[in-house]
Amino acid sequence: MLVRLPSASEYALAVDKEHRWLPAFASRLPLPIPVPLAKGEPGAGYPYPWSIYRWLGGEPASAERIADPVRFAVDLAGFLAALRSIDPADGPRPGKHNWFRGGTLRTYDGVAQNALADLDGHVDVGLAREIWESALEARWDDVESWFHGDVAEGNLLLKDGKLAAVIDFGTCGVGDPACDLAIAWTLLTAEGRQAFRERLSVGEAAWARGRGWALWKTLATFSYTLGDDEEEAAGARRVLGEIFSEYASGSPSAAPRGTG
């Protein structure tokens, strides 16, 4: 079993949400997810509700650990497609409970602009700003669906190099699922990225917004770690390279027509 104790009031907002929705998700998804077993209440000096979950084994995903990058990408896309297929009625819309994941990227425009100013001279700020503006201008078709909200290496578990579980649904909600596409640039290979996009049938506008989600987080991370955590800064620089090269190439994987 696993005990999860929120460290701040913002994280505690996810407790009731996960207890309501994750048991319903579990039977609808092709991979294991955390299922809450019990809920604890504030007490003994601890101020927030907390949870006990069933333990899921595996190791966090990384490029080095993934046995088949294309198979991994297709499996992940299949999981997200299944999540999107769940009825979104009554699901939580973007808000403080998930840092407005699934809402408009403009929520993070101030953070992105500050990061661009900090990184001037360290990265191609002009290209980054062009990509960011294209993401802000890419319209959503307003078709709401469930999204995970934090599809990242640490929340994707592997066994024998294969995707085995998806964890940490604290930022899940109902809205624009483009936020879940950021993993295409932060972890997937070029071939995996194309397979991922094709499996999800992602259209041009959604792909641009997904790229924007990846760019925002990477710019913020790079700005925060520059001159302090060189290893993390190097990782952010690598992701920026993926974003820049895919965008500058004209995105050859943009062929499939799909949802916006």
QUIPEKA-V539783 format. One record per residue. OMEGA is omega in degrees with one decimal (NA if undefined). Layout:
BEGIN
omega=OMEGA
omega=OMEGA
END
This chain:
BEGIN
omega=-179.2
omega=176.0
omega=178.5
omega=-178.8
omega=178.9
omega=-177.3
omega=-180.0
omega=-176.5
omega=179.7
omega=179.2
omega=-178.6
omega=179.4
omega=-177.3
omega=-172.4
omega=-179.2
omega=179.3
omega=-177.9
omega=179.1
omega=179.3
omega=-166.6
omega=-173.6
omega=176.3
omega=178.6
omega=179.5
omega=-166.5
omega=-177.5
omega=-176.3
omega=-173.8
omega=-174.3
omega=179.4
omega=177.4
omega=173.1
omega=178.6
omega=176.7
omega=-179.0
omega=-179.9
omega=-178.5
omega=179.4
omega=177.4
omega=-179.8
omega=177.5
omega=178.5
omega=178.1
omega=177.8
omega=178.0
omega=-166.6
omega=-170.5
omega=169.6
omega=-177.2
omega=-171.8
omega=168.9
omega=-176.5
omega=169.2
omega=-178.9
omega=174.8
omega=-179.4
omega=179.0
omega=177.8
omega=-178.3
omega=-179.6
omega=170.9
omega=-178.7
omega=-177.2
omega=-175.0
omega=-176.4
omega=-175.5
omega=-177.2
omega=-174.4
omega=-179.5
omega=177.8
omega=177.5
omega=-178.5
omega=-179.9
omega=178.9
omega=178.9
omega=178.2
omega=177.9
omega=177.0
omega=-179.0
omega=176.9
omega=178.1
omega=177.6
omega=179.9
omega=-176.6
omega=-179.7
omega=-178.0
omega=-177.4
omega=-178.1
omega=178.5
omega=177.7
omega=-177.7
omega=177.5
omega=-178.2
omega=-179.3
omega=-178.3
omega=-177.9
omega=-179.4
omega=178.3
omega=174.8
omega=169.1
omega=-178.3
omega=176.0
omega=-178.7
omega=175.7
omega=-178.4
omega=174.1
omega=-174.9
omega=-178.0
omega=179.5
omega=178.2
omega=-179.4
omega=-178.6
omega=177.0
omega=178.9
omega=178.2
omega=178.2
omega=-179.9
omega=-173.2
omega=178.7
omega=-176.4
omega=179.3
omega=178.8
omega=176.4
omega=-175.7
omega=179.3
omega=179.1
omega=179.3
omega=179.4
omega=177.3
omega=179.5
omega=-180.0
omega=-179.7
omega=178.5
omega=177.6
omega=179.3
omega=-177.1
omega=-177.9
omega=-173.4
omega=175.2
omega=-178.6
omega=175.7
omega=173.9
omega=-175.0
omega=172.7
omega=176.0
omega=173.4
omega=178.2
omega=175.4
omega=179.4
omega=178.3
omega=-174.6
omega=-176.0
omega=-175.4
omega=-179.3
omega=177.1
omega=-175.4
omega=-179.6
omega=165.7
omega=-177.2
omega=176.7
omega=-177.9
omega=177.9
omega=-172.8
omega=-179.1
omega=174.9
omega=-174.2
omega=174.5
omega=178.9
omega=-176.8
omega=-179.8
omega=-178.4
omega=179.1
omega=-179.7
omega=-179.2
omega=178.5
omega=-176.0
omega=-178.2
omega=179.0
omega=-179.7
omega=-178.6
omega=-175.5
omega=-179.3
omega=-179.9
omega=179.9
omega=-175.4
omega=-177.2
omega=-171.2
omega=171.9
omega=178.4
omega=179.6
omega=177.3
omega=178.8
omega=179.5
omega=179.6
omega=178.1
omega=-178.9
omega=-179.6
omega=-179.1
omega=-179.6
omega=-178.3
omega=-176.3
omega=177.9
omega=-175.1
omega=-175.4
omega=179.4
omega=178.9
omega=178.2
omega=178.4
omega=176.8
omega=176.3
omega=178.1
omega=176.4
omega=177.6
omega=-178.0
omega=-179.7
omega=-176.2
omega=-177.7
omega=176.4
omega=-179.6
omega=179.0
omega=-179.4
omega=-179.6
omega=-176.6
omega=-173.9
omega=-176.7
omega=179.6
omega=-177.5
omega=179.4
omega=-173.4
omega=179.6
omega=179.4
omega=177.1
omega=178.2
omega=176.7
omega=177.9
omega=178.2
omega=178.2
omega=179.9
omega=176.2
omega=177.2
omega=177.2
omega=-179.3
omega=-177.6
omega=-175.2
omega=179.1
omega=179.6
omega=-176.8
omega=-178.7
omega=-176.2
omega=176.4
omega=-179.2
omega=178.9
omega=-176.9
omega=-173.4
omega=-173.0
omega=173.1
omega=-179.0
omega=-175.3
omega=178.3
omega=NA
END
